[in-house]
């Protein structure tokens, strides 16, 4: 069995994955990519490399982790190493318009969107867009951070000219048509090895911070990790509503065409029943509480560990 190497920049996110490996008698290595050197002129070890880099790494003080990871993946792919979520997946992780283009190529609908660079361009772009309400969000945010809904041009102008304004990491804002949902939740479909695992319903009544990981905002209602009662403690709920819906097959097609191996893909259903896919997370996380409430038979980290072990036991 070849070694398994987890490429990441967040120790907390890999704890449950290590637990899943341990339950299977396997130990995985880690490659922490916040800074370092890529020895492009040398030969990398023969292993299975799993890329868990996040576009939100800057929120944890790792500003250049995605750029370093791109160099590392390029090096590994040069030598034909087994890479899960390689350079195409990383490129999608850091560019929403690239995600949308690939999703549309697979027959999926995405919200009407415009990209804007420049603080002085936002109001004029929104005026021309003329979609109200609209969502303003950074191209690279993470966990839904920085996402806001504006019901009028005046409200948007107040934000843009105000002291709370801050440039997105890459300078790119997205103006997006607001999709009025049937109910106050979004749905996240989880795939491992391009195979469907389950969908989880995420309640949005408390806002847009939708990270499903158990370590996100420990102790609050977003990711409950204790048995103490909290407001809206069941924010994440596994659902079978879309198991036979054609969106699942189309998402599989997207992953095949876009060369993405593992992802959590978010969509919303509008009042007319139309589905819009709006976010692809290639460093997907899972909420163990939701999995346990659904019986515990389907676990994202378990499926991921099994997939990586299969790859490690397969000769190149």
URLIN-V903519 format. One record per residue. N is the residue number from 0. RES is the residue in one letter. OMEGA is omega in whole degrees, 0 to 359 (* if undefined). BURIAL is + if it has 24 or more other ideal C-beta (glycine too) atoms within 12 Angstrom, else -. Layout:
# URLIN-V903519
N & RES & OMEGA & BURIAL
N & RES & OMEGA & BURIAL
This chain:
# URLIN-V903519
0 & X & 179 & -
1 & X & 177 & -
2 & X & 174 & +
3 & X & 183 & +
4 & X & 179 & +
5 & X & 179 & +
6 & X & 187 & +
7 & X & 175 & +
8 & X & 181 & +
9 & X & 183 & +
10 & X & 185 & -
11 & X & 183 & -
12 & X & 184 & +
13 & X & 180 & +
14 & X & 180 & -
15 & X & 177 & +
16 & X & 175 & +
17 & X & 179 & +
18 & X & 178 & -
19 & X & 176 & +
20 & X & 182 & +
21 & X & 179 & -
22 & X & 180 & -
23 & X & 178 & +
24 & X & 183 & -
25 & X & 176 & +
26 & X & 180 & -
27 & X & 176 & +
28 & X & 177 & +
29 & X & 172 & +
30 & X & 183 & +
31 & X & 191 & +
32 & X & 173 & +
33 & X & 174 & +
34 & X & 180 & -
35 & X & 184 & -
36 & X & 174 & -
37 & X & 183 & -
38 & X & 187 & -
39 & X & 181 & -
40 & X & 179 & -
41 & X & 182 & -
42 & X & 180 & -
43 & X & 178 & +
44 & X & 176 & -
45 & X & 183 & -
46 & X & 171 & +
47 & X & 183 & +
48 & X & 180 & +
49 & X & 181 & +
50 & X & 176 & +
51 & X & 180 & +
52 & X & 184 & +
53 & X & 175 & +
54 & X & 180 & +
55 & X & 183 & +
56 & X & 181 & +
57 & X & 179 & +
58 & X & 177 & +
59 & X & 176 & +
60 & X & 182 & -
61 & X & 189 & +
62 & X & 188 & -
63 & X & 180 & -
64 & X & 178 & +
65 & X & 180 & +
66 & X & 178 & +
67 & X & 179 & +
68 & X & 177 & +
69 & X & 178 & +
70 & X & 181 & +
71 & X & 180 & +
72 & X & 178 & +
73 & X & 179 & -
74 & X & 181 & +
75 & X & 181 & +
76 & X & 176 & +
77 & X & 183 & -
78 & X & 175 & -
79 & X & 179 & -
80 & X & 178 & +
81 & X & 183 & +
82 & X & 175 & +
83 & X & 186 & +
84 & X & 183 & +
85 & X & 186 & +
86 & X & 177 & +
87 & X & 179 & +
88 & X & 179 & +
89 & X & 179 & +
90 & X & 178 & +
91 & X & 182 & +
92 & X & 186 & +
93 & X & 180 & +
94 & X & 183 & +
95 & X & 181 & +
96 & X & 175 & +
97 & X & 175 & +
98 & X & 185 & +
99 & X & 179 & +
100 & X & 180 & -
101 & X & 178 & +
102 & X & 179 & +
103 & X & 179 & -
104 & X & 178 & -
105 & X & 176 & +
106 & X & 181 & -
107 & X & 178 & +
108 & X & 176 & +
109 & X & 179 & +
110 & X & 173 & +
111 & X & 189 & -
112 & X & 172 & +
113 & X & 178 & +
114 & X & 184 & +
115 & X & 172 & +
116 & X & 181 & -
117 & X & 180 & -
118 & X & 183 & -
119 & X & 180 & -
120 & X & 191 & -
121 & X & 184 & +
122 & X & 179 & +
123 & X & 179 & -
124 & X & 179 & +
125 & X & 178 & +
126 & X & 179 & -
127 & X & 179 & -
128 & X & 174 & +
129 & X & 176 & -
130 & X & 181 & +
131 & X & 357 & -
132 & X & 174 & -
133 & X & 177 & +
134 & X & 172 & +
135 & X & 180 & +
136 & X & 178 & +
137 & X & 176 & +
138 & X & 176 & +
139 & X & 180 & +
140 & X & 180 & +
141 & X & 178 & +
142 & X & 183 & +
143 & X & 181 & +
144 & X & 178 & +
145 & X & 180 & +
146 & X & 180 & +
147 & X & 176 & +
148 & X & 177 & +
149 & X & 183 & +
150 & X & 182 & -
151 & X & 178 & -
152 & X & 180 & +
153 & X & 180 & -
154 & X & 178 & -
155 & X & 178 & +
156 & X & 180 & -
157 & X & 178 & -
158 & X & 185 & +
159 & X & 181 & +
160 & X & 186 & -
161 & X & 183 & -
162 & X & 179 & -
163 & X & 182 & -
164 & X & 175 & -
165 & X & 180 & -
166 & X & 172 & -
167 & X & 183 & +
168 & X & 182 & +
169 & X & 178 & -
170 & X & 186 & -
171 & X & 170 & +
172 & X & 172 & +
173 & X & 169 & +
174 & X & 186 & +
175 & X & 177 & +
176 & X & 178 & +
177 & X & 177 & +
178 & X & 181 & +
179 & X & 188 & -
180 & X & 174 & +
181 & X & 181 & -
182 & X & 185 & -
183 & X & 175 & -
184 & X & 170 & +
185 & X & 180 & +
186 & X & 181 & +
187 & X & 179 & +
188 & X & 183 & +
189 & X & 179 & +
190 & X & 175 & +
191 & X & 185 & +
192 & X & 181 & +
193 & X & 177 & +
194 & X & 183 & +
195 & X & 178 & +
196 & X & 177 & +
197 & X & 171 & +
198 & X & 178 & +
199 & X & 178 & +
200 & X & 184 & +
201 & X & 180 & +
202 & X & 185 & +
203 & X & 185 & +
204 & X & 181 & -
205 & X & 179 & +
206 & X & 190 & +
207 & X & 181 & +
208 & X & 195 & +
209 & X & 179 & +
210 & X & 182 & +
211 & X & 184 & +
212 & X & 181 & +
213 & X & 183 & +
214 & X & 180 & +
215 & X & 177 & +
216 & X & 182 & +
217 & X & 176 & -
218 & X & 179 & -
219 & X & 189 & -
220 & X & 183 & +
221 & X & 182 & +
222 & X & 184 & +
223 & X & 180 & +
224 & X & 178 & +
225 & X & 179 & -
226 & X & 178 & -
227 & X & 181 & -
228 & X & 176 & -
229 & X & 179 & -
230 & X & 175 & -
231 & X & 187 & -
232 & X & 180 & +
233 & X & 180 & +
234 & X & 182 & +
235 & X & 183 & +
236 & X & 176 & +
237 & X & 181 & +
238 & X & 177 & +
239 & X & 186 & -
240 & X & 187 & -
241 & X & 186 & +
242 & X & 181 & -
243 & X & 179 & -
244 & X & 182 & -
245 & X & 178 & -
246 & X & 182 & +
247 & X & 179 & +
248 & X & 178 & -
249 & X & 177 & +
250 & X & 174 & +
251 & X & 178 & +
252 & X & 177 & +
253 & X & 182 & +
254 & X & 178 & +
255 & X & 183 & -
256 & X & 184 & -
257 & X & 179 & +
258 & X & 175 & +
259 & X & 185 & +
260 & X & 182 & +
261 & X & 181 & +
262 & X & 166 & +
263 & X & 188 & +
264 & X & 188 & +
265 & X & 177 & +
266 & X & 181 & +
267 & X & 179 & +
268 & X & 182 & +
269 & X & 185 & -
270 & X & 180 & -
271 & X & 180 & -
272 & X & 178 & -
273 & X & 180 & -
274 & X & 176 & +
275 & X & 177 & +
276 & X & 187 & +
277 & X & 181 & +
278 & X & 176 & +
279 & X & 180 & +
280 & X & 183 & +
281 & X & 171 & +
282 & X & 190 & +
283 & X & 175 & +
284 & X & 184 & +
285 & X & 178 & +
286 & X & 185 & +
287 & X & 178 & +
288 & X & 178 & +
289 & X & 179 & +
290 & X & 181 & +
291 & X & 179 & -
292 & X & 178 & -
293 & X & 177 & +
294 & X & 176 & -
295 & X & 181 & -
296 & X & 179 & -
297 & X & 178 & +
298 & X & 181 & +
299 & X & 181 & +
300 & X & 176 & +
301 & X & 178 & +
302 & X & 180 & +
303 & X & 178 & +
304 & X & 179 & +
305 & X & 181 & +
306 & X & 182 & +
307 & X & 178 & +
308 & X & 176 & +
309 & X & 179 & -
310 & X & 181 & +
311 & X & 179 & +
312 & X & 179 & -
313 & X & 180 & -
314 & X & 178 & -
315 & X & * & -
